[in-house]
Amino acid sequence: MGLLGLALALPLAACDTTPEPGKVALVEGFAGLVAADEPNATVVGREILANNGTAIDAAVGMGFAMAVTLPSRVGLGGGGACLAFDGQKKKATAVTFAPVGNDFGGVAPGLARGLAVLHAQGGVLRWELVVSPAENLARFGHPISRAFANDLKAAERLLARRPDLAALFSRDGRLLREGEKLVQPGIAALLGGIRQRGGVYLHSGAVAERLASEAREQGITLGDDEIRGFVPGVGPALTLPVGDDVLYLPPLPSGGGVLSGQLWQMLTGVRDWDGAGSKQGVLFTEAEIRALLARNAWPKATDIKGVPGQEMISEKAAETLWSGTPTGNAVYLPVPSAGFVVGDRFGNAVACSFTLNDFFGSGKVARGDELIYAAPPPPGTANAPTLVTALVGNENTGKLRLAMSVAGGDLAPGTFFQVARPTLEGTYKLPDAVDLPRIGRLPNGKLVAEAGYSSAGLEALRATGEKPETLGVPSLVEAFYCPDGIREKRGTSGDCAIVSDPRGHGLAERVE
């Protein structure tokens, strides 16, 4: 991809070794780390960091960019969840704007307002500078990446049933292929309004009325009052102690935080996964089933006092989960998502995950605006999409060590544990932990293990009656790990490792 969108958005500036935050200037030396499931978004984040933006500035730019470059999973009609760690304040904040449904399945657009709230937590570049790259990618076009081209191919049958949707991504009667140019004038116009009027643009006046009216014409029950009334959640993250550090996870209505926290507690507090040897897989699959079965009884986030989900990941809650006798069938839901991680030289970091709740959301489009309406969360998710992001930092030193975003629906919490635990324990370096063969259960209930998974582990699983098959686990990790913290030291990023899962087609870069 060329840097057209970025060149138009970020004015040329002289190099500066230590530019003041908020001043657009090219940074000499280490500027940050960035990894995303879609490579064009990584480039946007890289350029914002290189021009003296913070991790939050880069995250906002990347979120809007992914709505343009990966519209199969991310869109202005959808939502997400982000965690932001402030190295100076030594704490993390959660911004939740998950695409939850109303009583009739309608979902209010949440991405723009969510990213605006995120920007308010520590963005220093002007709003228009971080929105413009995505606007220009849409207006002037960009070569589609392999990540999006693969999604188009996988969704051929869906798109064949939705000619109005397919037309957005077609040329000469066929779907676009990798490297071919995609132009989105309707999305560009919406992003132009967001750039000029802020994240509230889609949620006010004639735009909200138009989007609601078009939704109703498409058979979606969604009122303009619901669009106007959508407010992202902002506040403390879920927390768990990890040695001297703190693991931060997104609260409800992002279900991935609760599922990840429950797995962590059951496998490290109630049971000893580290010492289980060949039976690690047995413990893992049992904990996963127990967590998913418990989801059927989750309360609504609005009915919970305090941080939504914190008590659900307590050690006591984990003991209760493990002590009961599982009944019923655990449902594994394939909610498509995508995300990224980004860290800056100031010691800040952001991890985000986004979704439309299905490939291309509901498949229904606001004509003219090109906005794809999100699908309602699948039944069985407690109206809490499984969005998995995580940060690990120290609240005494302000050092941020780990940032991770995992795509993969209900596979994501388990993948997070299988990668994060050995990394934090020092058993494996991050790139090796990401490469480790994983296990997971597909939506059809089939347990799969990637090639190379421990033969002793497979035998232990078979002894319990499981019938694991050798297949890939469709989950993707974007992560970085800095054992001494990410903060700049003499213009370098020290021993930081940054990884984009080789199972996908994302991109990871060290910006320096």
WODA-V475433 format. One record per backbone hydrogen bond with DSSP energy under -1.0 kcal/mol. NH is the residue of the N-H (numbers start at 0). CO is the residue of the C=O. E is the energy in kcal/mol with one decimal. If there is no record, write none. Layout:
BEGIN
[[NH	CO	E] [NH	CO	E]]
END
This chain:
BEGIN
[[6	2	-3.3] [7	3	-2.1] [8	4	-1.2] [9	5	-3.0] [15	25	-2.7] [22	19	-2.0] [26	49	-2.6] [27	15	-1.3] [29	490	-1.6] [30	510	-3.8] [31	510	-1.4] [32	342	-2.2] [33	508	-2.3] [34	340	-2.3] [35	506	-2.0] [36	338	-2.1] [41	37	-1.2] [42	38	-1.9] [43	39	-1.9] [44	40	-2.5] [45	41	-2.8] [46	42	-2.3] [47	43	-2.0] [48	44	-2.4] [49	45	-2.6] [50	46	-1.2] [51	48	-1.7] [52	47	-2.5] [57	53	-2.5] [58	54	-2.5] [59	55	-2.4] [60	56	-2.2] [61	57	-2.6] [62	58	-2.6] [63	59	-2.1] [64	60	-2.0] [65	61	-2.6] [66	62	-1.2] [67	64	-1.3] [68	64	-2.7] [69	65	-2.2] [72	69	-2.0] [73	69	-2.2] [77	74	-1.7] [78	354	-2.0] [80	352	-2.3] [81	94	-2.7] [82	350	-2.4] [83	92	-2.7] [84	348	-3.1] [85	90	-2.8] [89	85	-1.7] [90	85	-1.2] [92	83	-2.7] [93	234	-3.4] [94	81	-2.8] [95	232	-2.5] [96	79	-2.7] [99	97	-1.8] [101	105	-2.6] [104	101	-1.8] [109	77	-2.4] [110	77	-1.4] [113	109	-2.4] [114	110	-2.6] [115	111	-1.9] [116	112	-2.1] [117	113	-2.1] [118	114	-2.4] [119	115	-1.5] [120	117	-1.7] [121	118	-1.3] [122	118	-2.8] [128	125	-1.1] [129	125	-1.1] [130	126	-1.5] [131	127	-1.9] [134	130	-1.8] [135	131	-2.7] [136	132	-1.9] [137	133	-2.0] [138	134	-2.8] [139	135	-2.5] [141	181	-1.3] [143	179	-2.7] [148	144	-2.6] [149	145	-2.5] [150	146	-1.3] [151	147	-2.5] [152	148	-2.1] [153	149	-2.3] [154	150	-1.5] [155	152	-1.3] [158	154	-2.8] [159	155	-2.0] [160	156	-1.1] [165	161	-2.8] [166	162	-2.1] [167	164	-1.2] [168	165	-1.6] [169	166	-1.0] [170	173	-3.0] [173	170	-1.5] [175	168	-2.8] [178	143	-2.8] [179	176	-2.4] [181	141	-2.5] [183	137	-2.8] [187	183	-2.4] [188	184	-2.1] [189	185	-2.0] [190	186	-2.7] [191	187	-2.2] [192	188	-2.0] [193	189	-2.3] [194	190	-2.8] [195	191	-2.0] [196	192	-2.9] [197	193	-2.0] [200	197	-1.9] [202	199	-1.6] [207	203	-1.4] [208	204	-1.8] [209	205	-2.7] [210	206	-2.6] [211	207	-2.2] [212	208	-2.6] [213	209	-2.6] [214	210	-1.9] [215	211	-2.2] [216	212	-2.0] [217	213	-1.4] [218	215	-1.6] [219	214	-3.0] [221	219	-1.1] [226	222	-1.6] [227	223	-2.7] [228	224	-1.9] [232	95	-3.0] [234	93	-2.0] [237	248	-2.7] [239	246	-1.7] [241	244	-2.5] [244	241	-2.2] [245	392	-2.9] [246	239	-3.5] [247	390	-3.5] [248	237	-2.1] [251	307	-2.3] [253	250	-1.8] [254	384	-1.5] [256	253	-1.1] [258	254	-2.2] [259	255	-2.3] [260	256	-2.3] [261	257	-2.7] [262	258	-2.2] [263	259	-2.3] [264	260	-2.4] [265	261	-2.6] [266	262	-2.5] [267	263	-1.8] [268	264	-2.3] [269	264	-1.9] [270	265	-1.9] [272	266	-2.7] [275	272	-1.5] [278	275	-2.2] [279	276	-1.6] [282	278	-2.3] [283	279	-2.7] [284	280	-2.6] [285	281	-1.9] [286	282	-2.6] [287	283	-2.5] [288	284	-2.1] [289	285	-2.3] [290	286	-2.3] [291	287	-2.2] [292	288	-2.5] [293	289	-1.8] [295	292	-1.1] [296	293	-1.9] [297	294	-1.8] [302	299	-1.6] [303	300	-1.4] [309	306	-2.3] [312	309	-1.2] [313	310	-1.2] [317	313	-2.2] [318	314	-2.3] [319	315	-2.0] [320	316	-2.4] [321	317	-2.2] [322	318	-2.0] [323	319	-1.4] [334	332	-1.4] [337	353	-1.7] [339	351	-1.8] [340	34	-2.4] [341	349	-2.3] [342	32	-2.6] [343	347	-2.2] [344	30	-1.1] [346	343	-1.5] [348	84	-1.6] [349	341	-2.8] [350	82	-2.1] [351	339	-2.2] [352	80	-2.1] [353	337	-2.9] [354	78	-2.3] [359	71	-2.7] [360	357	-2.4] [361	372	-2.9] [362	359	-2.2] [365	370	-2.9] [369	365	-2.2] [372	363	-2.4] [374	355	-2.4] [380	377	-1.6] [383	380	-1.4] [386	384	-1.7] [389	403	-2.5] [390	247	-1.7] [391	401	-2.4] [392	245	-1.9] [393	398	-2.3] [397	393	-2.1] [400	391	-2.8] [401	391	-1.7] [402	479	-2.2] [403	389	-2.6] [404	477	-2.4] [405	387	-2.3] [406	475	-2.6] [409	332	-2.5] [410	407	-2.0] [411	408	-1.6] [414	410	-2.1] [415	411	-2.9] [416	412	-2.0] [417	413	-2.4] [418	414	-1.6] [419	415	-3.2] [420	416	-2.0] [422	418	-1.2] [423	419	-2.8] [424	420	-2.1] [426	421	-1.4] [427	421	-1.7] [432	428	-2.7] [433	429	-2.5] [434	430	-1.5] [435	431	-1.1] [439	447	-2.1] [441	445	-2.8] [444	441	-2.5] [447	439	-3.2] [448	468	-3.0] [449	437	-2.7] [452	449	-2.0] [457	453	-2.1] [458	454	-2.2] [459	455	-2.1] [460	456	-1.8] [461	457	-2.5] [462	458	-1.9] [463	460	-1.2] [464	461	-1.7] [465	460	-1.7] [468	446	-2.2] [470	448	-1.1] [470	468	-1.0] [474	472	-2.6] [475	406	-2.3] [477	404	-2.4] [478	498	-2.3] [479	402	-2.0] [480	496	-2.6] [481	400	-3.4] [484	481	-2.1] [487	344	-2.2] [488	491	-1.6] [491	488	-1.2] [495	492	-1.7] [496	480	-2.6] [498	478	-3.0] [500	476	-2.5] [503	500	-1.9] [506	35	-2.0] [508	33	-3.3] [510	31	-2.9]]
END
